[in-house]
Amino acid sequence: MSVKISTTNSKLGLIPSVNLPPVLTCRRNCPCAKDCYALKGRYRFQNVKDSLINNYQIYLENSEKYFAEVKNAINNGMVSYSYFRWHAAGDFVDDKYFEGVVKVAVDLPNTSFLAFTKKFEIVNEFIHNGGTIPSNLHIVFSAWGDDFTVDNPFHFPTAYVRFKDDENKSIPTYASECSGDCTNCLQCWNIKSGQAVVFNKH
């Protein structure tokens, strides 16, 4: 088995990503679990489901192999990507996983990494314990509706969701709109501490 790197996401365009099973790797009280976009569309195809499970199993069985293969896909002497997305589907599995994500960023300083997460406690605990987020690893805390609390003592940038039929009062007025085209926008790779972006629910 080898880690599957996705290069077919319509929103990300030419930006590659590595993905994991949604819900299974997400926080237990995740409010978006029942309506996750990673359970719709192409994510319903069996080959896509199998690739996400495959990635998850490789990490559980051999985390060094998992991260080595991710690194090799990003920069292997023949190809070198400037941008990379962690988890268009899924989230950080555990503390050890996040430490691996950080190390990949340290080892590949010429690549800019982006990760959205609702597992705030993993990132917060990493910093509480003296860890440092590399400047090329951009972490965005993912909000949801008004009743979902984002534990953000270190002022990470935050992503909000605009619902179709329900007003979300927690969206700040200064939040930037998602363009829907990561390749030509890249604002989330450049978003700063305390800033915000808003996505229309999809």
N, C-alpha and C positions, 0 to 999 in steps of 0.2 A: 504493500500500500504506500502511496505517496500523498502528500498534502495537495489538495486541489486549490489552486489560485484562480479566482474568477476575473475574467476580463470581458464579461458580456453584460454588465449592468448598464442599462440605458441612461441612467442619471449620471453615473460615474464616467461614462465614456471610456477613454483609454486608460483611466486610472485603475490599477488592479486592486483587488481586495481578497482577504481570506475570511471565510464565513463559518459559522458554527450553528448548531440547531437552535432555533428560537424557542423561547419558553423554557426548554430544558436547561439552558445555560444562563437564563435571566433570573432576576431576583424573584423570590417566592411570591411576594405581594405585588408583582408588577401589574399595574392597572391596565396596561395595553395588551395583556396576554390574549384576551378573547377576540381582539380585533387587530392582531399584528399583521402588518403588511407582508412580513416574511412568511406568512401562512397562505398567501394569496398568489395569484398570477403564476409565473414560472416556478415559484417555490413549491407549487403543488405537484410538479413533475417528479416522478420517482427517482430519476437520475440526479436531480438537484438535491432531493432529500438524502439520497445515499451519499452524495459528496459531502454534505454537512455532517452527517453521522461519521463518515470516514475521517474527516478532520478531527472531530471530537475524540474518536477512539485512538487516533495516533497520539494526540496530546496526552491522554490518560495513560497510554502504554509506554510512551517514550517521549517525554517533553523536549529533550535535547534534539531528537530527530525532527520534531515538529517545528521548532524555531529555526533550526539549521536549514530546513527545506524552505521555509518562508524567506529567510535571508537570501538563499541561493536564487529564489525566483525573482527577488527584487534587484539583486546585483550579482551576476555570475561571470563577469568578464566579457560577456557578449551582449548582455542587455543590462541597463541600469535605469531604474525608474526614479523620477524626481519626486513623485507623490505616491502614497499608499494609504489605503483605508483598512483599518481593522473593523471587521464585523458590520457589513451591510445587513447581516443577519446574525443574531446571537450577541453574547456579551462576554466580558472577562469571566473565565471559569472560576478562578480562585486567586488567592494572593500570589501563589507561585506563578500563575499564568501572567499576571500583571507585571511581575518582576521580569519575566521573559520578554514582554512587550517593551519594557524600558531598556533592557539590554540590547535588543535589536536596534532601537533608535540610537543608542550610544555607539554601536558597532557600525552603523550606516549613517554617518552624520550628513551626507549629501542628499538624503531622502527625507522628505517632510511627511510625517505620519499623522493620521487623524483617527480618533476613536470617540464615539458617543457612548455614554454609559449611564445606566441607572443603578449600577452597583457602586454607589458613592462611597460606602464604607471601605471598600478595597483601596480606593485611591486615597481617601482621607487617612486611613491607617498607615499606608505607605509613607506619607509625609510626616505623620505623627512620630513614626519610628526613625525619622532622620533621612528618609529617601528624598532624592531630588529628581524632578521631572526634566528630562533633557529638553533643550529649547526647540528641537525639531519634532517633538512629540506633543501634539495638540489634543488635549482632553476636553471634551465638551460634556457637561452634565445635562442629562435629558430629563426635562420636566414632562408633565402630562396635563391633567386637569387641575382645577382649583383646589381639590382635596388631596392632592399628592404632594408631600413635602420633599423638597430637595435639600438634603443636608450638605451645605456648601460653605464650610467655615473658611476655606482658602480662596473663595471668590473665583472659581473656575467659570469660564463662559458657559452660558446656559442656552439650550435649545427648547423652544416652546412649540406647542401644536395648536393650530387654529382648527376647531371643529366645524363641521358643515352646519349642524343644526343646534349647536349649543355654544353660548358665549363663554369664552375663557378669560375671566377677568384678571388672571395672574400674568398675562402677557404684558411686558413693559412697553411703553410707548416708544422706547429707543431701540427696540428689537429690529434688526435688519431682516428683510424679506429674502427667503430662499429663491434663487433664480430657477432652480430645477435643472441646472446644467453645470455640474461640478467642474468639468474640464475647462470651461471658459469663465468660471466665476472664482472658485478657490477661496471665497471669503471665509469658509469654515477652517481652512488651513492657516488663515491669518487672523482669526478672531482673537481678541485680547481678553485678559482677566477682567471680569465685571461686565463684559459685553454680552449680547444675546442675539439669537437668530430665531426666526419663526417659520415653521413649515405648515403648509396646508395639509390636513390629514389625508392620507392616501392609503 
